Amino acid sequence: MLKSKFNRNFKAMVFKTKYILLLFFCALFAETALAQQKATWIWYPGDFEIWLSNKMQVRRTEREAVFPPLWQYYSPYALVTFQTEVDIPEPDEVKIYSEGPFQLLLDGTQVYGQPKSIKIPAGKHKISFKVYNQEVLPAIYINGKYVKSDASWKVTNEDKLWIDETGKAQQSGTPWMPVGSWNFDLPQNKPSEFKLKTTPWNAKKVEKFGAGELVDFGKETFGYIKIHGLKGKGKIALYYGESREEALDSAKCETLDHLSFDGNQPETYLHDGSKAFRYVQVQADATVKYDSISMLYEYLPLEYRGSFKSSDEQLNKIWDISAYTMHLTSREFFIDGIKRDRWVWSGDAYQSYLMNYYLFFDSPSVERTLLALRGKEPVTAHINIIMDYSLYWFVGVYDYYLHTGDTKFIKTFYPRMKSLMEFCLNRRNKNGFLEPLEGDWVFIDWANGLPKTGEVSFEQMLLARSLEAMAVSAEIAGENEDQKYYQKVAEDLKTKLFDVFWDKKENVMKHQRIDGKVQEIVTRYANMFGIFFNYFTEEQKQSIKNKVLLNKDILQITTPYMRFYELEALCAMGEQDYVLKEMKNYWGGMLNEGATSFWEEYNPNKKGAAHLEMYGRPYGKSLCHAWGASPIYLLGKYYLGVKPTAPGYSEYQVEPILGGLKWMNGEVPTPKGKVSVKCTTNQVKVLSNEGVGTLRIKSSKTPKANYGKIEKLADYIYQLTILPNQELLVDYKAL
């Protein structure tokens, strides 16, 4: 009995000792983690993006005239309050850096002055900084051993704070939000001083032209002209061109600079205005001499995480030039064209998001662009004043969630999503359809003869998809009633869409209804979007493919912008052989015309200088346009066949289709790694380091795999499971 009691006491003592040790090590781990976290500059979420987009988009010039955007500008909040609560094990000497004067409250009591540092005692504390900055945006960087500014802080622009009779601050009803941040992790690396990276580039060729010279940098570039060995007093004119013709046409080129020198300038001159160009015509007064012209190439440092190679060398070059085009247009934000607009357009950006997921997988660039486009309250017009561009914005948020699995963005900005959707829904007509009101621009595409008045089926289809995106977002944000509402409105709209616009006799979607009468016109837009939105039955898809997408009599698409969706719809229908030929003809046609980046529009029927014309101007066309890079997306998603089927690639599908190629290899980036695919006509290899994947292949014989169970789904269609970090090797026979 004594022995039993001793054993019980001994076990209790051992358990208590283990428990005390566990608490000790947990506390030690927490203290270590607290001390090792990294400080960063923080601001009100979305404000840095708005400020930076304002600054960037006014840089557009046309022949030295400033050309600001067409839409409303928003501003950062001038006064915001940052707050955190800490529990520190020992006194902490905390350094303070601020973009703007601040008021500091420690546990509700004001700390006077503008201290560069403050000693915070051990224990629990509430720290609050109220920061003012009217010039750029309020931001702070706080760095101690334990107390650091990071994503755990909260911020508000309306603090509802007062001082009570004891002199302590009181507050209630304050809407606190998670702070915004990016990669400004050093105190001297201030958000307001953000600049893109630059690297020196030399000219590839220089030739005399009249009294001046023509400098050729070999391919499309973006950056700052640098003049070496500059001497004398007088003027130098720079005429930029994406083409040789444009640079040599000093009277009509889109961009130029006139520089004046007083003779006291340094011998090396760097122009402070960045431009897009391949060629620069330089004309200097006889009184000014220089040795040579170079440039600083300006870029956002992004890694090519995706890749593609195949048995077709022209296709490989198309992918390479697409990647370079995408890199040129991935700047502070995803912009449209680097020469003319240099603006952030929602429709262009939506395609850039998708291409980004198959090339860079740079989530911050997507977030920055979404926030810059959305702006702030109140909503007084559509994004970019274009009806369809507001709708692309919602779908872009959903796709971001699908590819990254990030719910924080939606939870933080759901109120802005909701207010924009309310604006869109309030502009519906009595039939529940969107129809352009005063101030609305219905874009759809650049196409001669495309009707855009009345109720357009394409706009209603985009609205339905946007409402579905809102339903998913509402659920993530914990707004269950909103989720039910948006889902019902989406379902009702889809029913109306088919009741009104689906022609049951012809089995196609009609384009337009005016004053209650459906017009006879059929276009590609709603028909092709309904395919990859999966709004049609298989029978309807086949009818659309044959009667619309493969029908040359239906209004043709000439912009890479809508070719993106047309070819995606065909790929979704298994027409990779046809699409491969189209890509080689269309993008290969631009290569044959000497393209070093892909264009805003390409019409093979045009010849010579006619390829440079657009908007009634001889050089109005952008020869480096984001939507020209769509082969990156098509080849990654529909040839390598990789796509997420659950948020953040926790589940994904690989369905490689050669489409007439003999072999192809490539990598598709994921949030934490990549999916590698190697495919020939008789073997497929897949390796991924995260998630559980599904390989689906078509084979004329039963495949053999190095692991797992092969499931037959239908005649010649087989499916296998891909495990993380285990290469799946399958022998098969391509159909």
N, C-alpha and C positions, 0 to 999 in steps of 0.2 A: 504493500500500500504506500509506504514511504517512497519506494522506488518509483511507483507510478506518479506520485505527486511531484517528485523531483524532475521526472521526465517532462511533465506538463509545464512546470516552471521554467525548465531549461529551454523547451521549445518556444515558450512565450517570450523569454528573454532574447532568443535568437531571432524570432520574428520581429520583435521591437527594434533590435539592433539593425536588422535588414531594412526595416521601414525608415529608421532615422538616416541610414546611409543613402537610401533611395531619395529621400527628401533633400539631403545634402547635395547629392550629385545632380538632381533636377534643378536645384537652386543655382548650383555652379554652372550647369549647362545654360540656363536662362541668362545668367549674368554674362557668360562668355558670348552668347549669341547677341545679347544687347550691346556689348562692347564692340562686336565685330561688324554690325550692320553698317551700311554705307550711307553717308549723307549725300543729298542731291538738292539742287534748286527746285522749289515747288511754287505753284501758282494756282489761280482759280482755274478749274478744268475747262479747257476750250479757249481760254483767253490768249495763251501764247500762239495758238494756231490761227486765231482771228487776227491778232496783231501782225504775225509774220506774213499771212496771206495778203493783208492790206499793203504791207511794205513791198511785197514781191510783185503784186499785180499792177502797180502803178509804174513799173519799169518798162512797160511796153511803149515803144516809140515807133512812129512812122515818119521817116525823113525828119528826124529830130523833134517832131511834135509829140508831146505826151498823149497817150491814148488810154485813159483809165477804163475800168470795167463798166458794163452797162447796168449793173445791178447795185442794190443797196450795200453800203459798207456798215459794219458793226464795229464797236470799240470794246476794248477790255474794260472791266470795271476799274475805276480809278482808285477805289478804296475797298480793301478786303481784309478779313480777319482770319488768321491762321490759328489753330488751336490743337493742343495735344495734352494727354494725361500720361504721366510717367510714374514709375515706382523704381527708384534707383538705390543700389546698396550702399553707396558712399557719396560724399560730396563730389560734384562734377563741375569743372571749369568749362563753360560752353562759349564758343566763339560765335559771333553774330555777323552775318553779311546780309545786306538788304539792297534791293533795287527800289529805292524810295525811302523817305523818312518813316519812322514807325513809332507806335506806342506799345510798350511792353507791360503786360500784366502777369505777375507771378502770384498764383492763388488768389486772384481777384484784386490784388493791390498793385498800383502803378509803380513801375521802376522808372525813376526820372532820368532825363537825358537821352542820348543816343549811344548807349554803351556798346563797345566793340566786343565785350565779353561779359559774362555774368556767372557767379558761382551759385549753383543750385544745391541746397542741402540734401542729404540722404532722405529717402522716404517718398511718399506720394505727393505729386504736385500737378496743378493745372497751369499750363503755360499758354499765353495768348499774345499774338503779335497783330496789331492793326497797322497795315502798310498802305501808304498813299503813293501813287505814281500816275500822273496824267500824261506823261510823255511816252512811255513805253507800256509796261505792265507791272503791277506790284508783284514782287517775288522775294523769297528769303532762302537763305542757306544757313542752317544751324548745325554746328559740329562740336560735340564734346565726346567724352569717352562713352557715355550712355545716351545722352540726349542728342538726337540727330534728326534733321528734317528728312522725311522719307514718305513713302506712300501711305503710311499709317496715320498721318496728320489729316485733320479736317479743315475745311475752309467755308466761309460764307461771305456774301456781299451785302447782307442785311442782318446785322447781328442783334437788333432789338435789345440793346444793352443800356442800362442806366446805373447811376451811382446812388446807393442808399445813404441813410443818415450817418452810417459809421464810416463812409468813405470807400466801401467795398463795391465792386461791380456786380450787378445782378442781370440775369437775362432769362428769357423764356420764349418759346415759339420760334427759335432760330433754325432755319433750314440748312443744316450742315451737309457738305458734300465731300467726297474724297478729293484730295488735291490732284492737280495735274503735274506731271513731270515727264522728262524724257531721258537724256543722257548727259545732263549738265552736272557732272559729279565732282567738280573742283570749284572752289570759291571764286577763282579768277575766270572761270568759264561761264560767264553770265549769259542768261537767255537773250538779253537785248543785244548782245554782240555776236549772235550766231552768224556764221558764214559757211558757205559750201567750201569744199576743199579745192585746191588748184594744183596743177602740175605743168611744167614747161613743155611746150611742143614747138618744134621747128617746122618751117615750111618744107614741103616736098619738092616744090618747083617754083621758080621765079622767072617771069619773062617780061621783056620790055613791051610797053603799050603806050604809044604816043610819047608824051613827055614824061610819063610815069611808068609804073610796072604793075603786073598782075601777079599776086602771091597766091599760090595754091597749096592748101594744107592736106590735100590728098583725099579727104573724105569730110563728110558733115561734122562740124565741131560746134562747140559753144564755149565762149570765154572772152578774154580781154586781150586786145592787141598791145604788143610791146614793141617799141621802136628803140633800136640800139645805135649808138654812135651819133646821137642827135646833136647838131650844131647849127647856129645861125638864128636869124630872126625872120619870121614869116608864117605862112599857113601850110597845113597838110590836110588834104581831104581824103577820107576813107570811104569807099563805096563797097558795101558788103553784098555777097550773093551766095545763095545756096547752089546756084548754077553759075557757070561761066558767063552766060548771056546776061544774067542779072547784075553781076558785079561790073561788067563792062558798060552797062547802060546807066550812066551817072544821072540821067534825067528822070528815070522811072524805077530805079531799084528801091526796094521797100525800106531799107535801113541805111543810114550813112552817118558820118561824123565829120564836122569841120573843126580842126584844131588850130589854135593860134599860139605862137611861141615868141617870147620877148628877147631871146638870146641869153637869158640867165638860167634857163632850165637845166636840170641834170642831163647827162649824156644818155642815160637810159630812162625812157619815158614809158609808163604803164597807164593806159587809158582806164578810167574808172567805170566805164559802162560796158557791161557784158553784152555780147551779141551772138546770134547764130549765123554761121557761115561755113562755106568751104573755101570760097575765093574772096580776096580783098583787092580791089583796085586802089592803088596809092598814087595820088597826084600831089606833088610838093612844089612850092614856090622855088624859083631859082636861088633864092637867098637862104634856103633851108637845105641842109644836107643830112643824110643818115647812112649808116652802113647796112643794116638789115632789119627785117621785120620777123618777129616770132609771136607767140601768144602764150597766155596762161589758160590752159584748158580747165574749165570749172565743172565740178561734178559732186554728186552725193556718193560717198563711199559705200557702195553696196556690193555684196559678194554674189557672183553667179552660182547659186546653189543648185539650180536645175541644169540639165544638159540633154542634148539629143544628137545622135549620129546615126546614119543609116547607109544603105548601099547606094543611095542616090546622092551624088555630090552636089547637084543643084539644090536639092532639098536641104542639105546640110548648110549650104550658104544662105538659103532663105532663113533658116533658124538663126544662124549667126548674125545676120543683118537685122532680124527682128529683135534679137537680144540687145544689140547695140542701139537700135531705135528706142527700145524700152528704157535703156539706161540713160540715154540723152533726155528723155522726157520725164524721168524720175528725179525730181529736184527737191526743193523744199516741200513740194507737194507733187502729186501726179498731175501734170499739166497736159494740154492738148498738143500744141505745136511750139517749137522753140524759137521760131523766127518771128511769126506774126503775132499771135495772141499772147502767149506766155501767161495764160489765165487758167483758172481751175474750173473746168466744165464738168458737171455731174455725169453726163452721158459718156464722155470720154474717160473720165476717172473710173466709172464702173467697169469698163473693159480693162483698164490698167490694174484694178484690184485683182481681177481674174488672172491676168497674165503674170502679175506679181506672185501669185500663189504657186506658179509653175516655174518661176525664174529666181526670184530673190527670197520670197516668203518673208518680207519685211513688214511685220505688223504695225510698227509705229508710223510708217508712211501711209498706211490705210487709215489709221485713226486720225492722223493730222489732216488728211484730205477730207474725210467725212466731217470733221469738226469745222474746218474752214468753210465748207460748203453750207453747212446748216446755219451757221451764224447764231444769232440770239433772238430773244423775244422783242417785240411782237412779230409775228409772221405777217407780212404785208404783200408778199408776192411769191410766186413759185421760185424754187432754186434756179438761179441763172435766168429768171423770168420765163422758164420753159416748163410747160406742164409735165411732159414726159420725164424731164430731168429731176423733178421732185420725186417721182415714182421710182426712178432708178436708185435714188438715195436710200429708200427703205429696203429695197432688195439687196443693195450693197451691204447694209448693216447685217441682214440675215446671213449672207454669204460669208461675211467676216466671222460671224459666230460659228458657222458650219466648219470653216477651215481651221480656225484657231481654237475653238472651244472656250473662248474668253467671254465670260458673262459680265465682267466688271463694266465694260463699255456700255452695255445695254442698261444695266442697273443704274449707272451714273446719269446717262443721258436720255433715259426713257421719257422724262417730261418734255424734252425737246422733240422727241419722236412723236409724242401724242399731240402736241400743239400743231406740228406741221401736218399731221394727218387730219386733224380737225379743220385746218384751213382747206385742205384738198376736198374733204367731204362736203364742206359748206359751199363749194363751187360746183356741186352737181346740179343738174337741171331737174325739172319735175319728174322726169323718168328715172332718176337715180343714176344717170350717166354723166360723166365729165364732158363738158362742151366748152370751148374757149369763150371766156368772158373778156371784158375790156382789160387790156394789159397782159393777157395770156399769150404766149408764143407756143404754138404746136409745131415742134420741129420734125420729129420722126426720122428724117433723112434728107440729105441734099439730093433731090431727084426732080428732074424737069417733068412737069405735068402731074405731080403727086397731089391729089386733093386733101386738104387738111381742115375743112370747115365742117360744122355740124357735129354729130356724134360719130366718132371714129372708133372702130372696133379695137384697134391696136391700143388706144389709150385706156379703154375699159379693161382690157386684158392685163395691162401693166398695173392698173389700180387693184384688180383682184389679187394679183401676186403681192402687191404692197400690203394689202390688208392681211394676207396670210402671214407675211413677215411680221406685221404688228401683233398678230395673235400670239406668235411664238415669243416675241419680245415681251409682251404683257405678262405672259406666264413666267418668264425668267425674272421679271421685275416684281413678281408677287402680286400683280394686279389681276386677280382672277375674273372679276366682273368684266374688265376691259377685254380679257382674253375671249370670253364667251361672246361679247358684243362684236368684236372684229371678225371672229370666225363666222358668225351668222351673216354679217354684212358681206363678207367675201363669198359665202355660199350663195346668197341671194343674187349677188351681182353676176356670178358665173352662170346662174340659171337664166337671168335676163339676157346675158351676152349671147347664149346659144339660142334662146327663143327669138331674138331679134336678128342676129347676124348670120347664123348658120343656115345655109341653103340646103335643105334636105334633098332637093332634087339633084343639085350639082355636087353635093358633098364637099363644099368648100366654105370658108368664112368670107362673107362679103366685107367690104372695106368701110362703108359709110352710110349713115342715115341722115337725111336732111328734112326737117319739117315733117317728121313721121313717116317718110318714104325711104325705104332701103334702096340705095343706088346699085346699079348693075355692076359697078367696077369691083374687080378682085385684085388685090395686091398681095405681096409676099409677107408683109409685116406680121399681122395677127396670126396668119397661118403658120409661119415658121416658129414664132414664139410659143404658140400653143403646143408645138411638138415637144420642145425641151422643157416646157413647164408641165408637161404630161397632162394636159387638159383634154386631149383627144383619145378616142378609142383607137385600137390598132387599125381597124377598118378605115376610120377617118384619116389617120396618119398616111396610110397608103394612097388614099384618094388625093390628099394634099400634095404628097410627094410627086405624083404623076401629073396632076392637073395644074399645079402651081409652081413648085420648086424646080421641076425639070421642064417646065413649059416656057419656051423662048418668047412666046407671045405676051406673057405677063410682064408688066413694067420691070425693066432690068435694073439691077443694083450696080452702081459704079463706084461707090465709096467702100474702102476697106471697113468702115464703121459698120455697115449693115451686111457686108460680105461675111463678117465675123459670125453673125447670127444665122445667116443663110447656110453657111457651111457647117455650123454647129448642128443645125436641124437635120441636115443630110447625114452627118456623122452619127447622130442619135438614131437615125433610121438604118444604120449599117452600110452607108454608101461611101466607105472610106476609099475605095478604088476611084470612084468618080471625083471625090473631093481632092485626092492627091493630084489628079490631072488638073483640076481647077486651080489649086495652089501653085502648081508649077507654071501654069499659063498666066495667072494673074500676078503673083509676086515675082515669078521668073521674068514676066514681061517688064516689070520695073527694073529688075537687074539688067536686062538686055538694053534698057535705056540709060544705063550707067548709074543707077541709084546706089548710094552708099548708106542710105537709111530709107525707110519706107514712107510713102507719101499720104497726103490727105485724101487724094482721089486719083484713080487711074482709069483711063479709058483707052483701050488698045486701038481704037479707031482714030485717035488723035496722032499727029505726027509732029516731030521737031519741037519748036518753041511753044506749040499749042499745049504741050504737057505742063507748061509752067503757068498757064493762065487760070484765074479763078476770081470770082467776085467782080468781074469787069475790069480787072487789072492784069497787066501782062505778066507780073510775077507774084500774084496774090496767093497762089497755092503754096501750102506748106509742104516742103519735101522731107520733113521729119515730123511725123504726126503719130501720137501714141496709138491711135486705133489702127495704124498700119502694121502693128507688131503681133496681130492675132495668131499667126502660126505657132507661137510659143504655147498658147493655150490649147489650140486644136491638137497639136502633136502630143502634148503631155496628157491630155484628158482622153482623147479618142483614138490615138495610135498606141502609145505606151499604155493607155487605158487606165490611168490611175485617178481615182477620185475618192473623197471622204464620203462615207455613208452614215457616219455619226459624228457629232461635234468633236473637233480637234484630232481627227484621224484615230480616235479610239477604235473605230471600225472603218474599214476602207475596202474598196474593190479594185482589182486589177484585171482588165479585160483587153489584152494586147491584140491589135488587129493590124496586120502588115499593110493592107490596102494596096498590094502590088509590089511592095518592097521585098527584097530578098532577106534582109536582116535589119534590125535596129537595136540600139542600146541607148539607155537614158536614165536619168535620175530625176525624181520629183521630190522637192523639199516638203517636209512636214514640220509641225511645231518644234519637235525635238530631234529631228534627224532627217531621214530621206527614205524613199522607196526606190530601189534600183531594179531595172527591168532589162533583160537581155532576151531577144526573141529572134529566132530564125524560122524557117518553114518546117522544122522538125523538132525544135527544142525551145523551151521557155525557162528562164531562170529569174527568180524574184527573191530579193532580200530586203527586209525592212527592220529597223531597230525599235519600232514602237507599234502598239495597237495589234489587233487581230484582223487579218485581211482575208479576202476571198478572191481566189483566182478563178476566172471563168474563161474557158477556151473553147473554140470550135475545132473539132478534129474528125477526120474521116475514119480514124481507127481509135480503139480504146487507149487512152493515154497511160503511161507508166510514170510514177513519181517516186522520189527518194524517201518521202515520208507522207503519212496521212492517208485518209480514205478518199477515194475518187467517187464522186456522186454524179450520176447521169441525170441531167435535168430534162433533156429532150433529145430528139435525134441529133447526133453530132455535137451536142452541147454538154460540157462537163464542168464540174466545180470542185475546188479543193480549198482547204483552209491553209492560210499562211501564218506561221507562228513567228513572233519577234525573234530576231537574231539567229534565225535558222534558214539558210538558203533553201528554197524550194526549187527542185530541178524536175522538170516534166518533159518527157519525150512524147511527141504527138505527131500528127500529120495534118498540116494546114489544109483547109478546104480550098 
